[in-house]
Amino acid sequence: MVLHSKIIGEGKPFVILHGFLGMGDNWKSLGKKFSEYGYQVHLVDQRNHGRSFHHEEFNYSLMAEDLKKYCETYQLDNIILLGHSMGGKTAMYFATRYSEMVTKLIVADIAPRAYPPHHQDIFKALSSLDFSNSSVDGSQITSRGQADEVLSAYVKDLGTRLFLLKNLYWKEKGQLGLRINLPVVTKKIDEIGKALPDDATYPGDTLFVRAGTSGYIDEKDEISIENYFPNGKISTIENAGHWLHTDSPTEFLEIILRFL
């Protein structure tokens, strides 16, 4: 099975991997911008996300293999690879394993280290969405507005809720569903936080873009980044949160283009 993607523009291949609970479509606006500078942008949905296939197995090793198969299917080599959060971890795995396929690596607001699970409220929120026609108490959700109302009991931040609501789609007329494979990603949540293998390394040009207010990349991480990525550097967007590409899209774009 080959990952689903949206391909924008012509030129040097530029592959973008979304974060946890996201999809390639989250990067559509920036993808269009990058394509204007001579890149063929591939907005890829990772397994169990977006329109890509669902599978019981879910870990970074497999997601790196998924990306390799995708590149082989589309005959992509010497790619620029950008990943955000979970997508950044996949990108690191891929680049350290298949360094000959990557010319430049860009990692957005994630470090090589391990992270403890911290999405419990989001899982509770998504699990509380009832789309079934069999609801006997009238709790079936039939609109995005109703879904947002349910999510708001668990997730107070509107931006986060809008991000989650992008996972809703119409399975058929009057029947909403979630694109995310919620049972599997919930079961496998410990995989998302795992560290890069100790012996992994990528010698090519690498840029880490850090969000100044998120705490995902701290001073201690700078040492491990240097060990894994000897030709790496770090740029910081001071007033951005973890979704730095949506908080500060213009600055994010400028930083990436300077690096490229």
N, C-alpha and C positions, 0 to 999 in steps of 0.2 A: 504494500500500500504506500502511496506517495502522498506527502503532505499537501494540503490545499494552500494555494497562494493567490495573491493578486499581483500582477506584474505591471509596472509602470515605466514607460520610457525605453530608450535605447542607449547602449553604451556599455561601459565596464560594469560587470555584475556587482550589485550592492545588496546583500541579504540582511534583512532586519528581523529579529526575533523578539516577540512581545514578552511581557511579564506574566506572572501567575494570575490566572482567572481572566486574562486578557485575550486578545486576538490580533492578527495582523492589521485589521481594519483600524485599530487604535492609532496606527502610524500613517494613515492615509494622507493627511495634510502635509506632514513632513516628508513623506515619500514622494509626493508630487514636487516639493521644493528641491529635493536631492536630484530628481530626474531632470530638472532644468539645468543642472551642471554637468550633464553628459554621463549620467549613470542609469543603468537599467536596474530599477529597484524591485526587489522581491519581498513582498510583505507576507511572511509565512505564518500559518497557523500551526503551532506545535500539537503533538498528539494529545487527545482528550480536551482540546480547546478549539474554539471557533468551528470551522467547517471540516477540520481534519478528522481522521478516523478515531474511534474510541477503542481502547485496549485495556485489558486488566493490568498489564505491566506498565510501570511509569517510573523512570529514573533517568538520570542525566546520561548515562552510558547509552541507553537506548535512544534518547532524544538526539544525541550526537550521531548515532547511526542513521536515524531518520533523515537528518540533514545531509549526510553523505549520500544517501540514496536519492534525495531530492536534487542535489547538485549533479549527480551522475545522470539522472533522468533528463535534466535540462542542459546537460553538457556545460556546466559552469566550472571554471577553474580560476585560480588567482582572484578569488573573491575578496571584496571588502565585507567584513562581518561585524554587525552591530547587534548587541543584545542588551535588553533592559531587565534588571532584576532576575527572575528565573531564566529569562532568555539570555541574560549575561552569563549565568552559570553554564548554560548549554553552549554558548559561544566559546567560553573558556575551555570546556571539555573538548569541543570540536577542534579548536586551534592547537591545543597541546597534543592532540592525537593525530591530526592531519595537517600539520603545519605547512606542508607543501601546497595545500589548496587555498591558503589564506595569505593575502598580501598585507592587509592591515586589519587589526582587531580593535574594536571599540566596545567598551563595557560601561553601561550606564547604571550607576548607583548600586553596585553590588561588589563585594570583595570575595577572594577565594576561600575565605574561612567558613566555618559552620555557623548556622543561625538556628536558634530554638524556634519551635512552632509559635506563631503569633497571629494566626488568622481565625481564632476560635469564634469571635463574634460574627465574622463574615460567614463562616460555615453555618452557624445557628440561623443567621438571617436567610441565607439561600435555602437551607433545609426547611424553613418555615413557609416557603412559597408553595401553595397548593394549586396545581393546574388541572387536577383530575376532574373528569366529568362526573365521577362517582361521589363527589362531596354531598353529604346529606344535610350538612348544617349551613349550606349557602356560602361556604368560605372559598369556593373556587375563584381563582383570580382570572379575570378576563380582559384586563387592560394593564398597561404599564403604570398608570396612575395608582391602581390598586396595589400593584407589586411594590411601588415605591413607598406606599403607606405602610405595608408590612415590614419592609426593610428598615424603615425609619425607627422602628422600635429597638433595633439592634445597632444600627449604623447611623450616627447623628450627622456625619459629614456629607453634605449634598454631593460634592464632587466624587466621593467614593461610591455613593449610591448610583450616580449616573454611569460610572465606570462599570459597576456590576450589572446594571440594567441593560447594557449593550449585549449581554449574553441571552436576553430574551428574544425569541423568534416565534413566528406563527407556524406551528407544525401542520396545521390545516385551519380552515375557516373556523374562528371562534375557539381555537385550542392553542394556547401558548405553551412553550417549553423552554428549557435551558440548553444552550449549546455546550456548555461545560459538562464534562462527565463527572458530576458531583460525587457520586458514590466512590469512584476510584481515587480521585484527587484527595478526598477526605481520608480515605483509608491509607493512602501513600504519602500523607503530608510530611512525614519525617524525611522523605527523599528530597524534598524541595530545599531543605536547609543544609544538606550535606556539603562538606568541604571538598575542594578540589583534591585529587590524590596527591600525596606528598612528593612523588617523583615526576609530576607533570611540569612541563616547561614549554614556553613558546618563545622563540628567539626574534620574531618579527616585531615591527613597529606596533605599539599598543598604546591606546589612550583609555584611561579611566576617567569618566566624567562623574564627579561627586556632587550630590545635592547637599548644600550647606546646612540645611535644617533637619535632615532625616536621620543622621547617625548610622547609616548603613556602611559607610566607609569612614573609619576613624584613624587617628595617628598610628596606632599599632598595626593597622592593615597596610600601611605604606611599606613596611619591611617585608611582609609576605608577598605583596605585589611585586616588589623588586626581585624577590627570589624566584617567583614563578615566571615573571615577565621582565627579563633583564633590560629590554629596550622599551620599557613602559614609562609613561608619565601620567600625572594626575592633574586635571583641571577641575576647578570648583565653581559651581554657580551658587553664590552665597545665599540668596533668599529663596531658593527653590526647595520644595519637598521631594519626596521619593519619586513622584511622577514629574520629574524635572523637565521632561520634553513637552509637557502640557503646561506646567507652571511658567516656564521661560523658554518658549519655542524659538524665539529669535536668537537669543544668546546661545542656546543649545546648537542651533543650526550653524551659527558663526564659528563656534568652537570646533565642531566637526569638520567644517570646510577648511579651516586653517590647518587642521591636522592632516587632511587629505591632500 
